[in-house]
């Protein structure tokens, strides 16, 4: 099986922007990371990595986070 390659800088930059937007939406709804984690079932370390752009979450995870925040999934990509 081929080894996975590192994402290029463009991908990393976009992943960071998505993470920043997840944080902005969460803060707009006056929620803490712990609030979102408790509601979504995502562990705190994973959630933190998503907001920092260090993790590339599955779509299912982003859906659970959006539901926990009470926003639309598309809000993370605006």
ABEGO torsion letter per residue (X at the ends): XBBBBBBBAAAAAAAAAAAAAAAAAAAAAGBBAAAAAAAAGBBAAAAAAAAAGABBBBAAAAAAAAAAAGBBAAAAAX
